[in-house]
């Protein structure tokens, strides 16, 4: 991956993290830690992978992105704003009545949102149908679906994984983000959980490549290792609350509503960590 | 061959014809339901080999990719298991997916209570954007399928009966939000849908012998409902009976009685499934046991007629 692009994307990721904290601070609700953990993935996808045109969000040949992990919606919005799909001012109206930006991303409401995934576990099934429709119409676009590893235990996801056989080949990549908490070094239990997850996908016929979800160069390499025109899984390990040390280290996964003081403190931490 | 088998074959034939006319139509079915379906193109039919939840999700994805989708499965698991998916992935974004609920009602009598779906209209009607249709015979089935294919939003097509021939397919002109007066009358309005339409026609014959002329309306479009048509009938007759193969809450009875209560109060008597969930048995036998026959419509009609608005 080009080092110039890489540095630019890293800068963008910093900006996106700041925007997310600001957004959720103003809205006084929203999932901060899950959003922060997928920023690097989203910035990389929208900066180096997806064929999209911010000024023409519905052009037919575009690649499609499906957010199955709807708790990360703030991260998607901040990334889309950064790319120019809509004005950044919209971020400050997040979750307000009449806002362009709904708590669950809504298709046809927000420019750049291709799919409405109402609840968890819906992304893979929808992505399969979408990829199939694109293929049968001869549209060469790819479909990328970001799902959380916790969704993999849901029945609808198992069904989708199993349905691949009936629709293959499809140009679909499931980007599965597996969060770990409390420090950078994965424990033995984490390793085992990741292997089990990998085996599950592989048993349904989905090849898996693993990478660090905060290292854009590695992610790019890993994506390149998956078959181009077929379904595959990119399993990425990420850190809960990445970018803000106090959240990264936190043992508790509960979210606190951000008030003004907390927002300023977190923004401060982001500045320091980014240096 | 059970009633259920014939209906899914009719559906398969109608929808296969549709795929020949429209390349953007795709038919999805749950495992094995539409075996032997002959579609013009390979990509217009998919045997999804999965459960109902993924069926609905894939239908949503296909619709997002520009297709008009018909997703067929047995009504009880389709609505029951996949309700969240129908709600969040089809109804909320308002996608052109037609969900086809096969074997609704006592159609699959032998299968027992869990497979006998009597609350599907109530559940689907409650969703904004969702068109709800229940064809009474084979000709109206294929006409309504065609209408559903042109709809920009989601729809639910309830299939409990389809083996009959009540309509002339050549003259057919059914539309969403419409209804058909199959028999004109001046003394009482009989609103019916699905398999109960033929029972209503039989009841009208019986009532005629007692000098009560009954108007029979086929309410195949449960949502949007042919309010003007039904109201104008109520205004002429002054009393009504509704007949449906559905639980009492949330179905045709509540549609008509709430319409009457708001616009033109008249007595409305229901014929519906009222003594609990279904059970195993032959379809016709079950209908008699649960009171879904012309005889019940006649009794209800007499009750309504004696209290009629003059």
Interface residues (C-beta under 8 A of the other chain):
Chain A: X64 X104 X106 X107 X108 X114 X115 X116 X117 X118 X119 X122 X124 X125 X126 X127 X128 X129 X130 X131 X132 X133 X134 X136 X137 X139 X155 X156 X159 X160 X162 X163 X165 X166 X167
Chain B: X26 X43 X46 X47 X48 X49 X50 X51 X53 X54 X56 X57 X58 X59 X60 X61 X62 X63 X64 X65 X66 X67 X84 X85 X87 X88 X89 X92 X93
